[in-house]
Amino acid sequence: MRYRLYLDESGDHSSSDAAEVGKRYLGLIGVAFADESYREFTRLLDCFKRKHLQYDEDEPPILHREDIINRRGCFGVLNDASKKEVFNADLLRLISGAECRIIAVVIDKAEHGKASYRSLQHPYHYCLHAMLERYCGYLGLKHCSGDVMAEARGGKEDTALKSAYERVWDRGTRYLHADKARMTLTSKRLKVKPKWANVAGLQLADILAHPLTRDVLAKNGRAPEAGDCFAAIVREIAEAKYNRHEFRGTAKGYGRILLE
């Protein structure tokens, strides 16, 4: 069985000492699908779009949380309260039915910036290490292998991220031996695709990134529980999909990770 891990982030990756949650923390969300489950999710996502949005075969609509919230472009149909209610209900069912494994890594950029002893200073890259440690651990337990795809963020950023990924393949991390990384990861190259490429896994990661970043923070006493009904339900759905300790069943440290 082959897997692919899809990555998206919530927040920016610049250094910040701001007390505001959205600026102080960076969340990196990974959604891992086995091949067969992914094909089914892709089919269902396409059906969802055809049902709710104006659909162009050559330029299909792309699920993007900010566009949905602000009802931009094709999501302008959500200005109709009744259509929005049905859209949200079907989207929650789509997320609930997705057979995937979730890993949510959140870093406190203020604390990370003070840790001068760390050789890896870039907060996104530091999150990537933690993400790959859990992903490769999961693949090893399943006796499977897989690769990784991230959403493109720009030329320099993408080049730096690809290099950070390749270093894990070549050297491993503090908690992931290079041999295990090469045994479980099928490619030395990180795949990067733009938002408009219509990749189903990246769209799901985009939808989950903000509410699950807040979920990690709430579980660690860094932010209040979500008051928004939709976000709260997303968090409930994700609970059963988080990566967990094989025997204890705990998500903390395995599917829900806070780095300081």
C-alpha positions as CSV (number, residue, x, y, z in Angstrom):
1,M,0.0,0.0,0.0
2,R,1.3,3.4,-1.0
3,Y,0.5,6.7,0.9
4,R,0.9,10.3,0.1
5,L,1.0,13.1,2.8
6,Y,-0.5,16.4,1.8
7,L,0.7,19.5,3.6
8,D,-0.6,23.0,4.2
9,E,0.0,25.6,6.8
10,S,-2.0,28.1,8.9
11,G,-0.3,31.4,9.8
12,D,2.9,32.8,8.4
13,H,6.4,31.5,8.9
14,S,8.1,34.8,9.8
15,S,9.5,35.2,13.3
16,S,7.1,36.9,15.7
17,D,7.0,37.8,19.4
18,A,3.4,39.1,19.1
19,A,0.9,37.8,21.7
20,E,-1.8,37.5,19.0
21,V,-2.4,33.8,18.4
22,G,-2.5,34.1,14.6
23,K,0.9,35.7,14.5
24,R,2.7,33.9,17.2
25,Y,2.0,30.3,16.1
26,L,2.5,28.5,12.8
27,G,0.5,25.3,12.2
28,L,1.6,22.7,9.6
29,I,-1.2,20.2,8.9
30,G,-0.6,16.9,7.2
31,V,-3.3,14.6,5.7
32,A,-2.1,11.1,4.7
33,F,-4.1,9.0,2.3
34,A,-3.6,5.5,1.0
35,D,-4.0,5.3,-2.8
36,E,-7.4,3.6,-3.0
37,S,-8.9,5.9,-0.3
38,Y,-7.6,8.9,-2.1
39,R,-9.1,8.0,-5.4
40,E,-12.5,7.7,-3.7
41,F,-12.1,11.0,-1.8
42,T,-11.1,12.8,-5.1
43,R,-14.3,11.4,-6.7
44,L,-16.5,12.6,-3.9
45,L,-14.9,16.0,-3.8
46,D,-15.6,16.5,-7.5
47,C,-19.2,15.4,-6.9
48,F,-19.5,17.9,-4.1
49,K,-18.2,20.8,-6.3
50,R,-20.5,19.9,-9.1
51,K,-23.5,19.9,-6.8
52,H,-22.8,23.2,-5.0
53,L,-20.6,25.4,-7.3
54,Q,-20.5,26.6,-10.9
55,Y,-18.4,24.0,-12.5
56,D,-16.0,24.4,-15.5
57,E,-14.3,21.3,-16.7
58,D,-11.2,23.2,-17.7
59,E,-11.1,25.4,-14.6
60,P,-12.8,23.5,-11.8
61,P,-13.4,25.4,-8.5
62,I,-10.7,25.0,-5.8
63,L,-11.7,24.7,-2.2
64,H,-9.9,27.5,-0.3
65,R,-10.9,28.4,3.2
66,E,-10.4,32.1,2.9
67,D,-12.4,32.2,-0.4
68,I,-15.2,30.2,1.2
69,I,-15.4,32.4,4.4
70,N,-15.3,35.6,2.3
71,R,-17.7,34.2,-0.3
72,R,-15.3,35.2,-3.1
73,G,-15.6,34.0,-6.7
74,C,-17.7,30.9,-7.2
75,F,-18.4,30.8,-3.5
76,G,-20.6,33.9,-3.8
77,V,-23.5,31.5,-4.0
78,L,-23.0,31.1,-0.2
79,N,-24.5,34.5,0.3
80,D,-27.8,32.6,0.1
81,A,-28.3,31.3,3.7
82,S,-30.1,28.2,2.6
83,K,-27.4,27.2,0.1
84,K,-24.7,27.9,2.7
85,E,-26.3,25.6,5.2
86,V,-26.5,22.7,2.7
87,F,-23.0,23.4,1.5
88,N,-21.6,23.3,5.0
89,A,-23.5,20.2,5.9
90,D,-22.2,18.4,2.8
91,L,-18.7,19.6,3.4
92,L,-18.7,18.3,6.9
93,R,-19.9,14.9,5.6
94,L,-17.2,14.9,3.0
95,I,-14.5,15.5,5.6
96,S,-16.0,12.9,7.9
97,G,-16.0,10.3,5.2
98,A,-12.4,10.9,4.2
99,E,-10.3,7.8,5.1
100,C,-7.1,9.6,6.1
101,R,-4.6,10.0,8.9
102,I,-4.0,13.5,10.3
103,I,-0.9,15.0,11.8
104,A,-1.1,18.6,13.2
105,V,2.2,20.3,14.2
106,V,2.1,23.7,15.7
107,I,5.1,25.8,16.7
108,D,5.4,28.7,19.1
109,K,7.6,31.0,16.9
110,A,8.4,33.3,19.8
111,E,9.9,30.5,21.9
112,H,11.5,28.8,18.9
113,G,13.3,32.1,18.1
114,K,14.8,32.2,21.5
115,A,16.3,28.6,21.2
116,S,19.6,29.8,19.6
117,Y,21.1,26.3,20.1
118,R,18.8,24.9,17.4
119,S,20.6,24.6,14.1
120,L,17.3,24.6,12.2
121,Q,15.9,28.1,12.7
122,H,13.2,28.3,10.0
123,P,9.9,27.5,11.9
124,Y,8.2,25.8,8.8
125,H,11.3,23.6,8.3
126,Y,11.4,22.7,12.0
127,C,7.7,21.7,11.8
128,L,8.5,19.6,8.7
129,H,11.0,17.6,10.7
130,A,8.4,16.8,13.4
131,M,5.9,16.0,10.7
132,L,8.2,13.6,8.9
133,E,9.2,11.9,12.1
134,R,5.5,11.0,12.8
135,Y,4.7,10.2,9.2
136,C,7.6,7.8,8.7
137,G,6.8,6.3,12.1
138,Y,3.3,5.6,10.9
139,L,4.4,4.2,7.6
140,G,6.9,1.9,9.4
141,L,4.2,0.5,11.7
142,K,2.0,-0.1,8.7
143,H,4.9,-1.7,6.7
144,C,4.1,0.8,4.0
145,S,5.8,3.6,2.1
146,G,4.8,6.9,0.8
147,D,5.8,10.4,-0.4
148,V,4.9,14.0,0.4
149,M,3.3,16.9,-1.4
150,A,3.1,20.5,-0.2
151,E,1.3,23.5,-1.6
152,A,3.6,25.9,-3.5
153,R,4.3,29.2,-1.6
154,G,6.8,30.8,-4.0
155,G,10.1,30.3,-5.8
156,K,12.6,30.9,-2.9
157,E,10.3,29.4,-0.3
158,D,9.7,26.2,-2.3
159,T,13.4,25.7,-3.1
160,A,14.3,26.1,0.6
161,L,11.5,23.7,1.6
162,K,12.6,21.1,-0.9
163,S,16.2,21.3,0.4
164,A,15.0,20.9,4.0
165,Y,13.1,17.8,2.9
166,E,16.1,16.4,1.1
167,R,18.3,16.9,4.1
168,V,15.9,14.6,6.1
169,W,16.3,12.0,3.4
170,D,20.1,12.3,3.4
171,R,20.8,12.8,7.1
172,G,17.5,12.0,9.0
173,T,16.6,14.1,12.1
174,R,17.2,13.9,15.8
175,Y,14.4,11.3,16.2
176,L,14.4,9.8,12.6
177,H,17.3,7.9,11.4
178,A,18.2,8.5,7.7
179,D,17.9,4.7,7.0
180,K,14.3,4.7,8.3
181,A,13.5,7.9,6.3
182,R,14.8,6.2,3.1
183,M,13.0,3.0,3.9
184,T,9.6,4.6,4.3
185,L,9.8,7.6,1.9
186,T,9.6,6.6,-1.7
187,S,11.2,9.7,-3.1
188,K,14.1,12.0,-2.2
189,R,12.1,14.9,-3.8
190,L,9.3,16.8,-2.2
191,K,6.4,17.3,-4.6
192,V,5.1,20.9,-4.7
193,K,1.9,21.9,-6.5
194,P,0.2,25.3,-6.7
195,K,-3.3,25.8,-5.3
196,W,-4.9,26.0,-8.8
197,A,-3.6,22.5,-9.7
198,N,-6.8,21.1,-8.2
199,V,-5.2,18.6,-5.9
200,A,-7.9,17.1,-3.6
201,G,-5.5,16.3,-0.7
202,L,-4.1,19.9,-0.7
203,Q,-7.6,21.3,-0.6
204,L,-8.6,19.1,2.4
205,A,-5.4,20.2,4.2
206,D,-6.3,23.8,3.4
207,I,-9.8,23.4,4.9
208,L,-8.4,21.7,8.0
209,A,-5.3,23.9,8.7
210,H,-6.8,26.7,10.6
211,P,-9.3,24.8,12.8
212,L,-6.8,22.1,13.7
213,T,-4.0,24.6,14.5
214,R,-6.5,26.1,17.0
215,D,-7.3,22.6,18.2
216,V,-3.7,21.9,19.1
217,L,-3.5,25.3,20.8
218,A,-6.7,24.7,22.8
219,K,-5.7,21.3,24.0
220,N,-2.4,22.8,25.3
221,G,-4.1,25.8,26.9
222,R,-2.8,28.3,24.4
223,A,-6.1,29.4,22.9
224,P,-9.8,29.1,23.8
225,E,-11.9,26.4,22.4
226,A,-13.5,27.2,19.0
227,G,-16.7,29.1,19.3
228,D,-17.5,28.8,15.6
229,C,-19.9,25.9,15.1
230,F,-18.4,24.7,11.8
231,A,-14.8,24.8,13.2
232,A,-16.0,22.9,16.4
233,I,-17.5,20.2,14.3
234,V,-14.4,19.9,12.1
235,R,-12.4,19.4,15.3
236,E,-14.7,16.7,16.5
237,I,-14.5,14.9,13.1
238,A,-10.7,15.2,13.2
239,E,-10.5,13.5,16.6
240,A,-11.0,10.1,15.2
241,K,-8.5,10.7,12.3
242,Y,-5.5,11.9,14.3
243,N,-2.3,9.8,14.3
244,R,-2.0,8.0,17.7
245,H,0.3,5.9,19.8
246,E,-0.1,2.3,18.6
247,F,-0.8,1.0,22.1
248,R,-1.9,3.9,24.3
249,G,-4.1,5.4,21.7
250,T,-3.0,9.0,22.6
251,A,-2.9,11.7,20.0
252,K,-0.8,14.1,22.0
253,G,2.7,14.0,20.6
254,Y,1.7,11.8,17.7
255,G,-1.2,13.5,15.9
256,R,-1.4,16.7,17.9
257,I,2.1,18.2,18.4
258,L,3.0,21.6,20.0
259,L,6.6,22.6,19.5
260,E,8.3,25.4,21.6
